[in-house]
């Protein structure tokens, strides 16, 4: 019996997942509601329609993390990368595409594949059959409600309140220091868990002026009704409520002593909290913002200790739908409570076109590996048949990409590397990769990360090829 996989959503992630599974002999049914029910952002029923920018960002795989992801996906047989390369337009070092030609090429490739069929319909409940949910940030209300009902309200977010994330190595430790307020350790803490950046009264008020006058982005058309929540107000909105609001809020200096100048009390302190288990990324506490990206970099580098900060992610507030993947998903993107369902793409908490497609690539491969290895014994079949399936949480039967690769780093981050309590969507960046061995100068690290990733992805792809042939 030929195994069948259902995929909900024909965006970048769903399209890539369908291609990867179909190429491995799985019959794929894509369920896409566009064509019978529109979204607030899409304009066509084409697969992989790009709703915002037409850029896939840097294509430099020698020293740029997203460029490395591009190259890894090419080597893994990505349909998204194949169509992007065929429809690229001039964009300097970036890979940008003719959006209409790109989407039509992806659609044509999927529609012509003998193992793929389409059903134009809205899915409103969680299926019982093997399924990948790849519905993106604009998941329909009915399916969102079904996911929420199954996972619990605290594990599904409808709005992003994103604080910037800084690479730890770019913080000037001659000005910053590690300390928790009142040296309180807390659960799993040491009493020195936060990076602290002090501000004098003059520095603070110059910073407030910059926040208030800095350029802000506007909500997109489908985000117009996005509300502000009192618990996650943009930092510039708090500043507008009173010049000392931040000094008595997220930037309060109480319980902290600057070891670089212990007798001088800061007027305000910016705290950064560890954001990944590797300790390479720190988020700016309470700094969700609608400042434009260029303004964020200019203004936040006014903070002592962050003058040369490298941002792994900039802040923002916008409408989104994503699950708390570190809590809900296993290492192969299966829903722990219903392992016949996988999630892929932006709904898992990855950010960006190629990150979404990469997540779909992995989900499609994992699903195909499972379905072809255990035909007739797939999750969702009768309980007595499922007894021979790999147990939930058991991953020894799967070949996971090494965490040293862009694919593996992204997967590890969303399935356990990120802190579940502060989980927010993330682009690929070298801060997600395990540290390099030995002493390597800062300027040489990007090239070293890239070389290691491409070496290790080649080994992984060869391993999966041999396993498939066995």
N, C-alpha and C positions, 0 to 999 in steps of 0.2 A: 504494500500500500504506500503510495507517495504521500509523504507528510505535507500538511497544509499549515500555513502561518497567516494570520490575519494582522494587517497593519492599519491602524487608524491614523489618518493624516498623511497627505502627500506633499508635505513641505520638504525642506532640505534633509531633515533626519529621516522621515518616513520614506522618501525616495531612495536614499542611500541604503537604508535597512532592507528595503524590498530588493534592491539590486544585489546586495551581498548574499542574501538568503537564496534568491532565485538562481544565482550563479553556482550555488552549491547544491542544486537539485531539489530545492524545496518549492512546492506550489504556493504562491503568494497571492492573497486577495487584499487589494488596497481599498479601504473604505474612506472616501473623501467627500465631505459635504458640500464643498464648493462646486457649483454646477446646479445644485438644487437649493442651497441655502448659503448666502454670502456671509463673509465676515466683515468687520468694520474697517479692515485695513487692506484686504486684497481686492484686486480689480479684475482678475481673470480666474479661470478654473485650471490653469496650467500647473503642473507639478513644479515644486521648487521656485515659486514666484518670489522675487526679492521685493519686499515691501518698503524698505528704506534705502540705504545706500546700495550702489552697484559694485562696491569694492570689497574684496576678500582680504584686504590689508596686505602687509608686506609678503613678498614671495621669495625673500632671501633666506634660503635654508642653511646658510653658512654661519649665521650669527643672530637670527631672529626666531623667537619661539613659534610665532604663527607660521613663518616660512617653513620651519621644520615640520609643523603639522601638515602643511600642504604637501611636502615631499613624502612624508610617511603615508599619507592617504593615496598619493599617486602610486606608490610601490605596493599598496594594498588593493589596487584595482578599483579605486573610487570612481563611480559614475559622475559624481558632482565635480570632481577635479578634471575628469576627461572632458566634460562639456564646458567647464570654465576655461580650460586651455584652448578649446576650439572656438570660443566666442570672446576672447579677451580683447580689450580695447586699450589704447595707450594710457598709461597711468604711472609713469616713472617706475619706481621699484615696487609698486603695488600690483596686485593682480585684480584688475577691474574687468567687468564683463558687459557685453550688450545684454541687458536684462531680459529683453523679449526673446532674443535668439537663444540665450542660455536656457530659459525656462522651457521653450518649445523643444529644444534638443533633449533635455532630460525627459520630458513627457513622451517624445517619440521613442526614446530608448526603452522606457518602461513599457509602453503600449505594444512595442514590437517583440518584447521578450516572451518566448513561449511558455515560461513558468509564471507569468504575472497576468492577473486580470483585475479589472476595476469595477467597483460598485459605488455609484454616486448616491450617498445617503448619509444622514447624520446618525451617529451611534450615541445613544443616550444612557446606556448602562454598561457596566463592566462585563465583558464577555466571559463565557465559560471555556472557550477554546484557546489554544496557544495564540497569544496576541502581543504586539508591540504597540503601545500608545505613544504617538509622536505628534501630538496635536498643538504643540507650541504654546506661546504666551497668550494666544487668543482662543484657548479651549472653550468650547460652547458651554453655556450655562448648565445645560442638562448633564453633560458628561462631567463637568467640574463638580456638580452636586453629587454625582455618583461616586467620584473619587473621594470627595470630602466625607461622604457618609461612610465609606469603607475605611479610610485611614484615620479619621478624626480631624476635627476642625483645626487643631494646633499644628497640623502637618501640611496644610495647603495654604499658600499665600496668594493673594490677589493683587497686592501692591508691593512694589519694591521700594524700600527706603534704604538706600545704599550709601554707606560711608566709604570714603577713599581707603585704599589699601596701599601701604608703603613697603618697599623692599627693605628688610632689616639692615642690610649692608650699606644702605645709602644714608642712614641716620648718623649725624655727627655726635658721637658719644663723648666728645669733649664738652658738649653743652647739655646733652640728654643723660638720663640715668634710669636704672631699673628700681622701682619701688611700688608697692601697693599702699593704698591709703592706710595710715596708722600701722603699716607693716603687717596688715592682716593677711594670713595665708589663705583662708577659705578652703573649699573642697578642691583638692588636687593642686593647690597653690603653694608658693614658697614664701610669700611675703614680699617678693620682688618680682611681681608678674607683669607690671605695666612699664612701658617706656614713657618717660615724662619729659616734656619740653617746656621750660619756664618762660614767662613773659613779664617784663617790667610794665609799669603803668603806661608808659609812653608807647611801648611796643604793642600793648593790648589795644589801646585806643586807635592807633594807626591801623591795626588789623580790623577793628570794628568798622572804621570808615571804609576800608577796602571791601568788606563784606556787603555793606549797605549799597555802595555805588557800583559794585561789580556787575558785569553783564549776566543776565539769567536766561535760561532756555524756556521756551514756551511748551506747554503740553501739546502733544500731537492731537489731531482731530478726535480720535477715538479715546483719548485720555482726558477730555475736557472736564468730565465730572469726577476725576480722581480727587478724593478729599485729602486734606492734611489731617493726620492724627496727632493729638496732643503729645503722645509718647514718642513721636518721630518727626517733629517739626523740622523743616529745613533750617540749617544753622543761621542763614541770613534772615529768616523770618523771626527767629528768636532775637537776633541782634536789633531788628527794627522795633521790637517791643520795649526796648530800654537798653542803654549803653552798658549797663552792668549785669544784664540778664545772664549772659554766658559766664561771667565771673562767679555768679552764684548758682550756675547750672553745671553743664558738662565740663567747664573749664575752671571749676572752683579749686583753689590751691590748698585746701585744708588737709591735714594729715600727711603732708609730704614735706621733705626737707631736701634741698638741693645740695648734694655733697660737693659740688664744684664751688659753691658759695654758701656755706651753711648758715651764716649770720644774716643773709639778705633774704627777706621773704618775698617770693614772687607775687605779683598782682593776680596772675592767672596761670594755669598750667594746662597744656594740651596733653591728654593721655592717649597712648596707643596700646591696643590689646592684641596679644598673639592670635593669629587667625588660622594657622594651620599647624599640624602636629610637628612638622619639621622645624618650626620656629623661624622660618625665613620671611614670613609675611606678617605685618601688623596692621590692624585697622584703626582708623582715627575715631575714637569713641565720641559718639554724639554728633558726628560731622556729616550726616546726610544733607544733601544740598541740591539745588537746582541751578547753581552757577554753571556757566558754560565751561567746557573742558579746559580751554586755554586760560580762562580766568581762575579756575581751581588751581592749576599749577602755579600761576603767578602769585596768587594770594596765599596759598598754603605754604609756599616756600618763604613767606615772610616770617614763619614761625621759627624761633631759634632752635637749631638742631635739624631742621628740615630744609635748609637753604639749597641743598643738592639732592633733595628727595627724588627717588625714582618711584613712580606710581604704577603698581601692578594693575590697579583698577581705579578709575575715578568715580566720584559719587553721583547720585541721581535719585529721583523719585519718579516712578512711572507705573502705569498699569502693567501687570504681569500675572501669570499663573504659573507657579512652580511648586513642586513638592519638596519636603525635607528629605532629600535623597540619602544623606548619611545615616538617617534613622530608618528609613523605609525600604531601601534597596540593598540587595546583596552585591557581592563583587562582580556579578555578571549582569547587573541591572534588573534582576528579578525583584518583583514585589514580594517581600518576605512573607507576608500574610496570604498571598495568592501567587505562588511561584510560576503559574502558567502565564502570568502577565509581566511583561517587561515595559520599561519606560525608556524613551530616547529623545534627545534634542533639548530644546530650551525648557521644557517642562521639568527636566531633571535638575535644572539650576546651572547649566552651562550657558555662557553668553557669547553670542557671535554666530555668524553664518557657518564658518568652517568648524567651530566647536560643536555646533548642533549636528552637522553632517557627520563629524567624527564619532559622535555618540551613537548616531544611527548605524554607522559602519560596524561598530563593536556589537551593538544589540543584534543586528542582522546576522553577524557571524556566530555569536553565542547561541542564538535561537536555532540556526541551521545545524550547528554542532550537536545541540541537544536533540533536535528532531530526527536527524539522520542516524544518530547513535542509538536512539531508543524509539524506533518506529513503533507506533501503537501503544507506547508507554509514556505518553506525554502528559505533563500536568494538565488537569482539566478532564482527563478521562476518568473512568470509574476508580474508586479508591483502591480496589484490589489490584488494579493494573499499575497504579502509581508507586507501588511499594518498591519497584526496582529503579525508580528515578533517583538521580543524585539528590541527597537530602538538602532541604533548605539550609543555606549557609555553608554547604560543602562545595568547594570549588576545585578539588584536585582533579576532576575530570575535564576541566577546561584549561585551555592555554591562554593565560592572561598576558597582555602586553607588559613588558617590564616597566616599572615606574620611572625608569631613566629615559623612556621615550615620551614624546608629546602625547601620544594616544594613551599610554599607561599612566602618565602623570595626571591627565585630565580625569581618567576613570577612577584612579585612586582618590583624587580630591573629592569627587561627588559621592563616592561610596564609602567614605570613612575618614579620609584625610582632613576634611574640613570639620570645624567645630559645629556640631548640630545646633547649638543654641544660638549661634550667630550666622548661620548659613545663609549666603546670598549668592546670586548668579556671578560667575567668574569667567573671564577670558583666559585662554592659555597664556602662560608667562613662565619664565625660567624660575620664578619663585616657587612654583609647584613641583619642581624637579628635586630629587634628592641632592644634597650637596656634593660637589666634586671632591675627589680624593686628592690629597696633597695640597701644596701651596701654589695657587694660580693667581696671578695678578688680576685685579678687577677688570681691566680692559680686555684680558684674554679669556675671561670666563664664558661669555656668550658663544664664542667659537668652540670652546671645549664642551659646553653643554650640547651644542648642535652635533658635533662629531660623535660624541658618545651616544646620543639618541639615534642617529642614523645607523650606526654600527649595530646597536642593540635591536632596532626594529628589523633589520635584515635577518638577524639570527632568529627573531620571533617568527617572522613570516616563513622562513625556511622550516622551522619546527612545525608550524601549523600545516604546511604543505605536506610534510612527511607523515604527519598524523592522519591527514585526510586520505593519503594514498595507502595507508596500512590496512 
